[in-house]
């Protein structure tokens, strides 16, 4: 399970902190192409954040091509070599 520590008193919103953590794990190779991410609800409960926070982070990652949503299946890490320039 993905586990991150957030600066809850910092200037950056929680969704942005989560986005940065997951993006870093993808670009470093810790999360590999094809890896399934936890459901929004599961990750929110695990991290003690709202589901909206996870939704916003996942939406930004998807918009930038780091992850893809497969209907009725979940979110998966994409091949950033093909999607990132």
N, C-alpha and C positions, 0 to 999 in steps of 0.2 A: 504494500500500500504506500502511496506517495505521502510523505510526511514533511511538512515545512513549518518554519517558525516565522511569524509575522510581527512586524513592528506596528502594533495597534495604535500607538500614539504618534506615529510618523505622518509625514505629509502625503505619502503615496496611498491611494485607496487600496483596500484589501484585494480587490479583483486584479489590480495592476501588479501587486506583489506576487499573487498566485500566478498570473500570466508570466511574469519574469522568471519565476522558479521553474515552471514547466518548460518554458522556452529554453532555458539554460540546460535543463536535463535532456532535451531533444538535441540541441546543437552540440552538446558534449558527448552524445552517444549513450548516455545512461538510459534514456528511453529510445529504443531502436525502432526503425521502420516496421510498421505492422503491429506494434505493441498496442494493446487495448487499454484505454484509460478507464479509471473507475467511473461509475455512473455519477451524475451530478449530485444526486441525493446522498449516495454513499460517501463521496469525497467531502461534501459539505459537513456531514455528521462527523466524519473522522477528524476533520480539521477544526471543527467548532466554528464554522462560518455559515452564512446563509447560502441557500441554494442559488439565489440570485448572483451572489459573488462568484460561484463556480460557473454559472451560465455565462456571465460576462467575460470571464477569463477564457473559457472554451470558445466563445464567439470570436474573440480577438485572435486567438490561435488559429481558428478555422479561416478567418478572413485573410490572414497572412500566409496561409498554406502549410502551417505546421501540423495540423490535424485535419481529419475529415470525419464527418458524421455519416454513419451508415444507418438509415432508418431501421428501427426495430432491432438494432444490433449494438449501437454505441458509438464511441469516439475512438479513432485509431490514429497513431502517428503516421504521417506520410513520409515518403522518401524525399527529404529536404534537398538532396542532391539534384533532384529533377524539378523541384518547385522553387528553390531559392537560387538567385543569380549571384 
